[in-house]
Amino acid sequence: MPKSTWKIDEIRKQVAVIDGNKAPTIVLKNARYLHSVFKQWLVGNIWILADRIVYVGKEMPSNLDNTEVMDLEGKVVVPGYIEPHVHPFQLYNPHSFANFSAQSGTTTFIADNMNFVFSLPNQKAFSLLNQLKKLPFSFYWWVRFDSQTELDNEDELFTNKSVLEWLERDDVILGGELTGWPRLVRGDDLMLHWIQLAKNKGKKVEGHFPGASEKTLARMKLFGADGDHEAMTVEEVERRILHGLDVTLRHSSIRPDLPQLLKGIMEKKLNVFDHLMMTTDGSTPSFHLDGVMDKCIRIALDEGVSSIDAYNMASYNIARYYNMTHLHGLVATGRFATLNILTDPFSPNPESVLSKGVWLKKNHQKVNSLSEIQWDGLGPLNLSFDLTDDDFQFSMPIGIEMVNDVITKPYSISLQFTKKELPLGKDESYLMLVDRQGKWRVNTMIKGFDTGIKGFASSYSNTGEIILIGKSIEDMKVAFNELKRLKGGMVLVENKEVIVSIPLALNGTLFDGDVEELIQYELALKSALKERGYRHSDAVYTLLFLQATHLPYIRITPRGIYDVMKKKVMLPAVMR
């Protein structure tokens, strides 16, 4: 549970406002506000001093010296929205995505630490977290227990010391997500030890159990899981709640499940809304053109969910689940002054946003941005090697076939590799994974990714290694060289000309700029890929998950081509 953040002298000043000896900084009068415990819309006045609500009720303060008084008659106030399952590294970075999300009312993140684990030693990562903590936005984190892929150095990244250092932080409020849960079943006591440590420190443990059977869910609950966000049908929602798991309903760029899940819950008249939360689950940038958590609330309202339950699923339910209603999710005395002012209960995109007492949006206009932070340790990607003809050797018997955006299966390669260019119009392409230090490479074929991409390179991937895809070896080389020149990014090349690119200046994986600008880059890339035969819904997620061994059935990993079900390397990486 996050601790109180106010010092003794601050609390004395807050009490002085009640006594009339000090004026509040902001008063929102005549506010119709959601009281999430009563589950009622109440009317009253909200007094704020700096970043804290000091009173909510019928009274007005006797001292209003230099107080900003805003009359909210006819308006609606709800708690700031909480995104409970953020992967803040989907091309955007935690700072830029927070800056963007706040404008539509999402002012608290519970976020993945995976990118920090791969990129930085703990102390440098903690320095960045401490900078983010000072902003008028609320950042909380989860600690990973596994890498989601096959690494030779996983034991060096996920050490007992490293995991414990993360668990010691007050702003780390859960462990997981448990993508590596099969290891628990196979007897991994170190992971079980970390789960127990998290729970002993009052932190939650988040599951990752797509398609899990009833017995698997029972096992996971016994191991220590508290919740899960992988339900894809209403029956799976019921199954999780039956076994005592709280459920986060997902609406993401690759799993837009929320409408049909809510429809099923409403049709079955399941009285479970107090145990439901919602998430966009780390969607790629352009998915958020129409919002973040406000988007989920809007879907809930459209499906006939009551306005109070809809807002609670994006605020109070999350705060209560994570034992932080003393700070978040409730318009009441003592909480952070993090509030959304709405035109009416059915318009969840706020006209004004107050976060920790700072106006970020006012009367539909952005009035403040989050202060910049120093990305120490996440500098540009400097590739110190070149790729030669010897690296482009494709003579393996097994390739990777895409079933959908993220599921892949093995297939037998029948092509002859005597030419430097494969025919356009066919759905087979060359695929390479190259170590960012240039020490090794993995070569294979990918089927079902595209029909017309000649050269593509990306330093955005699960582990930050370099992915190359294409039908022309020469264009793949040009794409790699352009990525090298950019010092990180995504590059599409055709006939030795760059068609579109996205610069990723932070460690080769994150965009160093506004999400609004990034969305335009991403839309241009997705459009160009689609024109060249990319047939799935989200290429960015495809690139991320090509290495992800928590998904079936075959993956390209730093160890080589890996059979997930048999848990063995089929074709090893080649040292350069």
C-alpha positions as CSV (number, residue, x, y, z in Angstrom):
1,M,0.0,0.0,0.0
2,P,1.4,3.4,-0.9
3,K,2.2,5.5,2.1
4,S,0.8,9.0,2.9
5,T,3.0,11.6,1.2
6,W,2.4,14.6,3.5
7,K,4.8,15.8,6.2
8,I,3.7,17.1,9.6
9,D,4.0,20.8,8.7
10,E,1.9,20.2,5.5
11,I,-0.8,18.4,7.5
12,R,-0.9,21.3,10.0
13,K,-1.5,23.7,7.2
14,Q,-4.2,21.6,5.8
15,V,-6.0,21.5,9.2
16,A,-5.5,25.3,9.4
17,V,-7.7,25.7,6.3
18,I,-10.6,23.9,8.2
19,D,-10.0,26.3,11.1
20,G,-10.1,29.3,8.8
21,N,-6.6,30.3,9.7
22,K,-5.4,29.6,6.1
23,A,-7.1,29.9,2.8
24,P,-7.4,27.0,0.4
25,T,-5.7,27.3,-3.0
26,I,-8.8,26.1,-5.0
27,V,-12.4,25.8,-4.1
28,L,-14.8,24.0,-6.5
29,K,-18.3,25.1,-5.4
30,N,-21.7,23.7,-6.2
31,A,-20.1,20.6,-7.6
32,R,-22.2,17.6,-8.4
33,Y,-19.7,14.9,-7.6
34,L,-19.5,11.1,-7.5
35,H,-19.1,9.6,-4.1
36,S,-17.9,6.1,-4.9
37,V,-18.7,4.6,-1.5
38,F,-22.3,5.8,-1.3
39,K,-22.6,5.1,-5.1
40,Q,-24.4,8.4,-5.4
41,W,-24.1,11.7,-7.1
42,L,-23.9,14.3,-4.3
43,V,-23.7,18.1,-4.3
44,G,-21.2,20.1,-2.3
45,N,-18.0,22.2,-2.2
46,I,-14.5,20.8,-2.6
47,W,-11.7,22.6,-0.8
48,I,-8.2,22.0,-2.0
49,L,-4.8,23.1,-0.5
50,A,-1.9,22.4,-2.9
51,D,-2.2,18.8,-3.9
52,R,-4.7,17.6,-1.3
53,I,-8.5,17.7,-0.9
54,V,-9.0,19.1,2.7
55,Y,-12.8,19.2,2.8
56,V,-15.8,18.0,0.8
57,G,-19.2,19.0,2.0
58,K,-21.9,21.7,2.2
59,E,-19.7,24.4,3.9
60,M,-17.7,27.2,2.2
61,P,-14.3,28.2,3.8
62,S,-14.4,31.4,5.9
63,N,-11.0,32.4,4.5
64,L,-10.7,32.9,0.7
65,D,-7.7,35.1,0.4
66,N,-6.2,34.6,-3.0
67,T,-8.3,31.4,-3.5
68,E,-9.3,30.3,-7.0
69,V,-13.0,29.8,-6.7
70,M,-14.7,27.9,-9.6
71,D,-18.4,27.6,-9.7
72,L,-19.3,24.1,-11.1
73,E,-23.1,24.4,-11.1
74,G,-24.3,22.2,-13.9
75,K,-21.0,20.3,-14.1
76,V,-20.0,16.9,-12.8
77,V,-16.8,15.9,-10.9
78,V,-15.4,12.4,-10.8
79,P,-12.1,11.0,-9.5
80,G,-9.1,11.1,-11.9
81,Y,-9.0,7.9,-14.0
82,I,-6.5,5.1,-13.2
83,E,-5.0,2.9,-15.9
84,P,-4.2,-0.3,-13.9
85,H,-2.2,-2.2,-16.5
86,V,0.1,0.1,-18.5
87,H,3.0,-1.0,-20.7
88,P,4.4,2.5,-21.1
89,F,7.0,1.6,-23.7
90,Q,4.9,1.0,-26.8
91,L,7.0,3.4,-28.9
92,Y,5.9,6.2,-26.5
93,N,7.7,6.5,-23.1
94,P,6.2,6.8,-19.6
95,H,6.5,10.6,-19.5
96,S,5.1,11.3,-22.9
97,F,2.2,8.8,-22.5
98,A,1.3,10.3,-19.2
99,N,1.4,13.8,-20.6
100,F,-0.9,12.6,-23.4
101,S,-3.2,10.6,-21.2
102,A,-3.8,13.3,-18.7
103,Q,-5.6,15.4,-21.3
104,S,-8.4,12.9,-21.4
105,G,-8.5,12.4,-17.7
106,T,-6.2,9.5,-17.0
107,T,-3.8,10.8,-14.3
108,T,-2.6,7.6,-12.6
109,F,-0.6,4.7,-14.1
110,I,0.2,1.3,-12.7
111,A,3.0,0.4,-15.1
112,D,5.3,-2.3,-16.3
113,N,9.0,-2.2,-15.4
114,M,10.2,-4.5,-18.1
115,N,12.0,-2.0,-20.3
116,F,13.9,-0.6,-17.3
117,V,15.0,-4.1,-16.4
118,F,16.4,-4.7,-19.9
119,S,17.9,-1.3,-20.3
120,L,19.3,0.0,-17.0
121,P,20.8,-1.1,-13.7
122,N,18.4,-0.6,-10.9
123,Q,19.8,2.5,-9.4
124,K,19.6,4.4,-12.8
125,A,16.1,3.1,-13.3
126,F,15.1,4.2,-9.8
127,S,16.5,7.7,-10.5
128,L,14.1,7.9,-13.5
129,L,11.2,6.7,-11.3
130,N,12.1,9.3,-8.7
131,Q,12.0,12.1,-11.3
132,L,8.6,10.9,-12.5
133,K,7.3,10.7,-8.9
134,K,7.8,14.5,-8.6
135,L,5.4,15.3,-11.4
136,P,1.7,16.3,-11.0
137,F,0.8,12.8,-12.2
138,S,0.7,9.5,-10.2
139,F,3.1,6.7,-11.3
140,Y,3.0,3.3,-9.7
141,W,4.9,0.2,-11.0
142,W,4.9,-3.5,-11.1
143,V,8.0,-5.8,-10.9
144,R,8.5,-8.5,-13.4
145,F,9.6,-12.0,-12.4
146,D,10.5,-13.2,-15.9
147,S,11.7,-11.9,-19.3
148,Q,8.9,-13.3,-21.6
149,T,11.6,-14.7,-23.9
150,E,14.6,-17.0,-23.9
151,L,17.8,-15.2,-22.8
152,D,21.2,-16.6,-22.0
153,N,21.5,-14.0,-19.3
154,E,18.1,-14.1,-17.7
155,D,19.6,-15.2,-14.4
156,E,21.7,-12.0,-14.5
157,L,18.8,-9.7,-15.1
158,F,16.2,-11.3,-12.7
159,T,18.4,-11.9,-9.7
160,N,17.0,-12.2,-6.2
161,K,18.8,-9.0,-5.3
162,S,17.4,-7.1,-8.2
163,V,13.8,-8.2,-7.7
164,L,14.0,-7.5,-3.9
165,E,15.2,-4.0,-4.6
166,W,12.2,-3.3,-6.8
167,L,9.8,-4.8,-4.2
168,E,11.3,-2.5,-1.5
169,R,10.0,0.6,-3.3
170,D,6.7,2.1,-2.0
171,D,5.7,3.0,-5.6
172,V,5.9,-0.7,-6.6
173,I,2.6,-2.1,-5.7
174,L,2.4,-5.5,-7.4
175,G,4.4,-8.4,-8.8
176,G,3.9,-9.9,-12.2
177,E,2.4,-10.0,-14.6
178,L,2.9,-13.8,-14.4
179,T,3.7,-14.6,-18.1
180,G,6.0,-17.2,-16.8
181,W,3.4,-19.0,-14.7
182,P,4.1,-22.5,-16.3
183,R,7.4,-22.3,-14.4
184,L,5.5,-22.3,-11.2
185,V,3.7,-25.5,-12.2
186,R,7.0,-27.0,-13.1
187,G,8.4,-26.3,-9.6
188,D,10.2,-22.9,-9.9
189,D,10.4,-22.1,-6.2
190,L,12.4,-18.9,-6.8
191,M,9.4,-17.3,-8.6
192,L,7.1,-18.6,-5.9
193,H,9.4,-17.1,-3.3
194,W,9.2,-13.7,-5.1
195,I,5.4,-14.0,-5.2
196,Q,5.3,-14.7,-1.5
197,L,7.6,-11.8,-0.7
198,A,5.3,-9.4,-2.7
199,K,2.3,-10.6,-0.8
200,N,4.0,-10.3,2.5
201,K,4.8,-6.7,1.7
202,G,1.1,-6.1,1.0
203,K,1.5,-6.0,-2.8
204,K,-0.8,-7.6,-5.3
205,V,0.2,-10.3,-7.8
206,E,-1.2,-10.0,-11.4
207,G,-1.8,-13.1,-13.5
208,H,-1.5,-13.6,-17.2
209,F,-3.7,-16.7,-17.9
210,P,-5.2,-16.6,-21.4
211,G,-7.5,-19.6,-21.9
212,A,-6.7,-21.0,-18.5
213,S,-8.7,-24.0,-17.3
214,E,-10.6,-24.0,-14.0
215,K,-7.8,-26.1,-12.4
216,T,-5.1,-23.9,-13.7
217,L,-6.9,-20.8,-12.2
218,A,-7.2,-22.7,-8.9
219,R,-3.5,-23.5,-8.9
220,M,-2.6,-19.9,-9.7
221,K,-4.8,-18.6,-6.9
222,L,-3.0,-21.0,-4.5
223,F,0.4,-19.8,-5.8
224,G,-0.7,-16.3,-4.9
225,A,-2.3,-14.6,-7.9
226,D,-4.9,-11.9,-7.0
227,G,-6.2,-10.8,-10.4
228,D,-6.0,-11.4,-14.1
229,H,-6.7,-9.3,-17.2
230,E,-6.8,-12.1,-19.9
231,A,-10.5,-13.1,-19.9
232,M,-11.7,-13.2,-23.5
233,T,-15.3,-14.4,-22.9
234,V,-17.9,-13.7,-20.2
235,E,-17.5,-17.4,-19.1
236,E,-13.8,-16.7,-18.4
237,V,-14.8,-13.7,-16.4
238,E,-17.2,-15.8,-14.3
239,R,-14.5,-18.5,-13.9
240,R,-12.0,-16.1,-12.5
241,I,-14.4,-14.5,-10.1
242,L,-15.5,-18.0,-9.0
243,H,-12.0,-18.7,-7.9
244,G,-11.6,-15.4,-6.0
245,L,-9.6,-13.5,-8.7
246,D,-10.5,-9.8,-9.4
247,V,-10.9,-9.2,-13.1
248,T,-9.6,-6.4,-15.3
249,L,-11.6,-6.2,-18.6
250,R,-9.3,-5.5,-21.6
251,H,-9.8,-3.2,-24.5
252,S,-6.6,-3.1,-26.5
253,S,-5.4,-2.7,-30.0
254,I,-5.0,-6.5,-30.4
255,R,-7.8,-7.6,-28.0
256,P,-10.7,-5.1,-28.2
257,D,-12.8,-7.3,-26.0
258,L,-14.5,-4.9,-23.7
259,P,-17.9,-4.4,-25.6
260,Q,-18.6,-8.1,-25.9
261,L,-17.5,-8.8,-22.3
262,L,-19.7,-6.1,-20.9
263,K,-22.6,-7.2,-23.1
264,G,-22.3,-10.7,-21.7
265,I,-22.1,-9.5,-18.1
266,M,-25.2,-7.4,-18.6
267,E,-27.2,-10.1,-20.4
268,K,-26.4,-12.6,-17.6
269,K,-27.2,-9.9,-15.0
270,L,-24.0,-10.7,-13.1
271,N,-23.7,-8.5,-10.0
272,V,-19.9,-8.3,-10.1
273,F,-19.1,-4.7,-11.0
274,D,-17.5,-4.1,-7.7
275,H,-14.8,-6.6,-8.7
276,L,-14.2,-5.4,-12.2
277,M,-11.6,-3.0,-13.5
278,M,-10.7,-1.9,-17.1
279,T,-7.5,-1.4,-19.1
280,T,-6.2,-0.6,-22.5
281,D,-3.3,-3.0,-21.8
282,G,-0.4,-1.1,-23.4
283,S,-2.0,-0.4,-26.8
284,T,0.0,1.1,-29.6
285,P,-0.2,4.9,-30.0
286,S,-2.9,5.4,-32.7
287,F,-5.3,3.3,-30.7
288,H,-5.5,6.2,-28.3
289,L,-6.7,8.8,-30.8
290,D,-10.0,8.7,-29.0
291,G,-8.7,8.4,-25.4
292,V,-7.4,6.1,-22.8
293,M,-9.5,5.2,-19.8
294,D,-12.2,7.6,-20.9
295,K,-12.5,5.4,-23.9
296,C,-13.2,2.4,-21.7
297,I,-15.8,4.3,-19.7
298,R,-17.5,5.4,-22.9
299,I,-17.8,1.8,-24.1
300,A,-19.2,0.8,-20.7
301,L,-21.8,3.5,-20.9
302,D,-22.7,2.5,-24.4
303,E,-23.2,-1.0,-23.3
304,G,-25.7,0.1,-20.7
305,V,-23.5,-0.1,-17.6
306,S,-24.7,2.4,-15.0
307,S,-22.6,5.6,-14.9
308,I,-21.5,5.0,-11.4
309,D,-20.2,1.5,-12.1
310,A,-18.6,2.7,-15.3
311,Y,-16.6,5.4,-13.5
312,N,-15.8,3.2,-10.5
313,M,-14.3,0.5,-12.8
314,A,-11.8,3.2,-14.0
315,S,-11.1,4.7,-10.6
316,Y,-12.5,3.6,-7.2
317,N,-12.5,-0.2,-7.8
318,I,-8.8,0.0,-8.9
319,A,-7.8,2.1,-5.9
320,R,-9.7,-0.2,-3.5
321,Y,-8.1,-3.3,-5.0
322,Y,-4.6,-1.8,-4.6
323,N,-5.4,-0.5,-1.1
324,M,-4.9,3.1,-1.9
325,T,-8.3,4.7,-1.5
326,H,-6.7,6.9,1.1
327,L,-5.0,8.6,-1.9
328,H,-6.9,7.9,-5.1
329,G,-10.3,7.0,-6.5
330,L,-12.5,8.9,-4.2
331,V,-13.8,12.5,-4.1
332,A,-13.4,12.9,-0.3
333,T,-11.3,14.6,2.3
334,G,-7.7,13.7,2.5
335,R,-7.2,12.3,-1.0
336,F,-5.0,13.8,-3.8
337,A,-6.7,16.7,-5.5
338,T,-6.9,14.7,-8.7
339,L,-10.3,15.3,-10.3
340,N,-12.0,15.4,-13.7
341,I,-14.7,18.0,-14.4
342,L,-17.2,16.7,-16.9
343,T,-20.0,18.3,-18.9
344,D,-22.3,15.5,-17.8
345,P,-22.0,11.9,-16.6
346,F,-22.2,10.5,-20.1
347,S,-19.3,12.5,-21.4
348,P,-16.2,10.9,-19.8
349,N,-13.6,13.0,-21.7
350,P,-13.3,15.9,-19.2
351,E,-13.4,19.6,-20.0
352,S,-11.0,20.2,-17.1
353,V,-8.4,18.0,-15.4
354,L,-6.8,18.7,-12.0
355,S,-3.9,16.4,-11.1
356,K,-2.4,16.7,-7.6
357,G,-3.7,20.2,-7.4
358,V,-2.3,21.3,-10.8
359,W,-4.6,22.2,-13.7
360,L,-3.4,20.2,-16.7
361,K,-6.5,21.0,-18.7
362,K,-9.1,23.8,-18.2
363,N,-12.2,24.6,-20.2
364,H,-11.2,22.1,-22.9
365,Q,-7.7,23.6,-23.3
366,K,-4.4,22.2,-22.3
367,V,-2.9,24.6,-19.8
368,N,0.1,22.7,-18.4
369,S,2.5,20.0,-19.6
370,L,4.5,17.7,-17.3
371,S,8.0,19.0,-16.8
372,E,10.7,17.3,-18.8
373,I,12.9,14.7,-17.1
374,Q,16.5,13.6,-17.8
375,W,16.6,10.2,-19.5
376,D,20.0,9.3,-17.9
377,G,21.2,6.0,-19.3
378,L,18.7,5.8,-22.1
379,G,20.7,7.6,-24.8
380,P,20.8,6.9,-28.6
381,L,21.5,3.5,-29.9
382,N,25.0,3.3,-31.2
383,L,25.5,0.3,-33.4
384,S,29.2,-0.4,-33.8
385,F,29.0,-3.1,-36.5
386,D,27.9,-3.5,-40.1
387,L,26.0,-6.3,-41.8
388,T,27.7,-8.1,-44.7
389,D,26.6,-10.6,-47.3
390,D,27.8,-13.4,-44.9
391,D,25.1,-12.4,-42.4
392,F,22.4,-13.0,-44.9
393,Q,22.6,-16.7,-45.1
394,F,19.1,-18.4,-45.2
395,S,19.4,-22.1,-45.6
396,M,17.3,-23.4,-42.6
397,P,14.5,-26.0,-42.9
398,I,12.1,-24.3,-40.4
399,G,10.4,-21.0,-40.6
400,I,7.8,-19.0,-38.6
401,E,4.2,-18.7,-39.9
402,M,1.9,-16.0,-38.5
403,V,-1.5,-17.2,-37.4
404,N,-2.6,-13.7,-36.3
405,D,-1.0,-10.6,-35.0
406,V,0.8,-12.4,-32.2
407,I,0.4,-16.2,-32.6
408,T,3.0,-18.0,-34.7
409,K,3.6,-21.6,-35.7
410,P,6.4,-23.5,-37.4
411,Y,6.3,-24.4,-41.1
412,S,8.6,-26.3,-43.5
413,I,10.5,-24.0,-45.9
414,S,10.5,-25.1,-49.5
415,L,12.0,-22.0,-51.2
416,Q,15.4,-22.1,-52.8
417,F,17.8,-19.4,-51.4
418,T,20.0,-18.8,-54.5
419,K,18.9,-15.2,-55.1
420,K,19.1,-12.0,-53.2
421,E,15.5,-11.2,-53.8
422,L,12.3,-13.1,-53.2
423,P,9.3,-12.7,-55.5
424,L,6.7,-10.0,-54.6
425,G,3.1,-11.2,-54.2
426,K,4.1,-14.2,-52.1
427,D,3.7,-14.3,-48.3
428,E,7.2,-15.5,-47.4
429,S,10.0,-13.1,-46.4
430,Y,13.5,-13.2,-44.9
431,L,13.6,-12.7,-41.1
432,M,16.6,-11.9,-39.0
433,L,17.2,-11.1,-35.3
434,V,20.5,-9.5,-34.7
435,D,22.2,-8.7,-31.4
436,R,22.5,-5.0,-30.8
437,Q,26.1,-5.6,-29.9
438,G,26.7,-7.5,-33.1
439,K,27.7,-10.7,-31.4
440,W,25.1,-13.1,-32.9
441,R,22.3,-13.4,-35.3
442,V,19.3,-15.7,-36.0
443,N,18.2,-16.2,-39.6
444,T,14.9,-17.8,-40.7
445,M,11.8,-17.1,-42.9
446,I,8.5,-15.6,-41.9
447,K,5.3,-16.5,-43.6
448,G,2.1,-14.5,-43.5
449,F,3.7,-11.2,-42.4
450,D,3.4,-9.5,-45.8
451,T,3.5,-9.9,-49.6
452,G,5.4,-6.8,-50.7
453,I,7.9,-5.5,-48.1
454,K,11.3,-5.3,-49.6
455,G,13.3,-4.1,-46.6
456,F,12.4,-3.3,-43.0
457,A,14.5,-2.8,-39.9
458,S,13.4,-2.1,-36.3
459,S,15.3,-1.7,-33.0
460,Y,11.9,-1.8,-31.3
461,S,11.4,-5.4,-30.1
462,N,10.8,-7.3,-26.9
463,T,14.5,-7.2,-25.8
464,G,15.7,-4.3,-27.9
465,E,17.5,-6.5,-30.4
466,I,17.4,-5.6,-34.2
467,I,14.7,-7.2,-36.3
468,L,15.1,-7.3,-40.1
469,I,12.3,-8.4,-42.5
470,G,12.2,-8.2,-46.3
471,K,12.2,-9.8,-49.7
472,S,15.3,-8.0,-50.9
473,I,18.6,-8.5,-49.1
474,E,19.9,-5.2,-50.5
475,D,16.9,-3.3,-49.2
476,M,17.2,-5.0,-45.8
477,K,20.8,-3.7,-45.7
478,V,19.8,-0.2,-46.6
479,A,17.1,-0.3,-43.9
480,F,19.7,-1.5,-41.3
481,N,22.1,1.3,-42.3
482,E,19.4,3.9,-42.0
483,L,18.4,2.6,-38.6
484,K,22.1,2.8,-37.6
485,R,22.2,6.4,-38.9
486,L,19.1,7.3,-36.9
487,K,20.6,5.7,-33.8
488,G,17.5,3.7,-33.3
489,G,14.1,3.4,-34.9
490,M,11.9,1.7,-37.5
491,V,12.7,2.0,-41.2
492,L,10.8,0.8,-44.3
493,V,12.9,0.7,-47.5
494,E,11.9,0.0,-51.1
495,N,14.3,0.0,-54.1
496,K,17.1,1.4,-51.8
497,E,14.9,4.4,-50.9
498,V,13.5,5.1,-47.4
499,I,9.7,5.1,-47.6
500,V,8.9,5.9,-44.0
501,S,10.7,5.8,-40.7
502,I,10.1,6.4,-37.0
503,P,13.1,7.7,-35.0
504,L,13.4,6.1,-31.5
505,A,16.0,8.2,-29.8
506,L,15.7,6.7,-26.3
507,N,17.7,3.5,-26.4
508,G,16.5,2.6,-29.8
509,T,13.1,1.6,-28.5
510,L,11.2,4.8,-27.3
511,F,10.2,8.0,-29.1
512,D,11.5,11.2,-27.5
513,G,8.6,13.5,-28.2
514,D,4.9,14.1,-28.0
515,V,2.5,11.1,-28.5
516,E,0.5,13.3,-30.9
517,E,3.5,13.5,-33.2
518,L,4.3,9.8,-32.7
519,I,0.7,8.8,-33.7
520,Q,1.3,10.5,-37.1
521,Y,4.5,8.6,-37.5
522,E,2.9,5.3,-36.6
523,L,-0.1,5.8,-38.8
524,A,2.2,6.5,-41.8
525,L,4.2,3.3,-41.1
526,K,1.1,1.2,-40.6
527,S,-0.4,2.5,-43.8
528,A,2.8,1.8,-45.8
529,L,3.0,-1.7,-44.4
530,K,-0.6,-2.4,-45.2
531,E,-0.1,-1.2,-48.8
532,R,2.7,-3.7,-49.0
533,G,0.5,-6.6,-47.8
534,Y,0.8,-6.6,-44.0
535,R,-2.6,-8.2,-43.4
536,H,-3.0,-8.2,-39.6
537,S,-4.2,-5.4,-37.3
538,D,-1.1,-4.2,-35.4
539,A,2.4,-4.5,-36.8
540,V,3.9,-2.9,-33.8
541,Y,2.6,-5.6,-31.6
542,T,3.7,-8.3,-34.1
543,L,7.3,-7.0,-33.8
544,L,7.1,-6.9,-30.0
545,F,5.8,-10.4,-29.7
546,L,8.0,-12.2,-32.3
547,Q,10.3,-13.0,-29.3
548,A,7.6,-13.6,-26.7
549,T,7.7,-17.1,-25.3
550,H,4.6,-16.7,-23.2
551,L,2.7,-17.2,-26.5
552,P,2.5,-20.3,-28.7
553,Y,4.1,-21.9,-30.7
554,I,7.5,-20.9,-32.1
555,R,9.5,-17.7,-31.5
556,I,12.7,-16.1,-32.7
557,T,14.8,-15.4,-29.5
558,P,18.4,-14.5,-28.6
559,R,19.0,-18.2,-28.1
560,G,17.7,-19.1,-31.6
561,I,14.4,-20.4,-33.0
562,Y,12.5,-21.7,-29.9
563,D,9.7,-24.2,-29.6
564,V,7.5,-22.8,-26.8
565,M,5.5,-26.0,-26.2
566,K,8.6,-28.4,-26.2
567,K,10.7,-25.8,-24.4
568,K,13.8,-26.3,-26.6
569,V,15.9,-24.5,-29.1
570,M,15.2,-25.8,-32.6
571,L,17.9,-23.8,-34.4
572,P,20.5,-22.0,-32.4
573,A,21.7,-18.5,-32.8
574,V,24.9,-18.1,-35.0
575,M,27.9,-16.3,-33.5
576,R,29.2,-13.5,-35.8
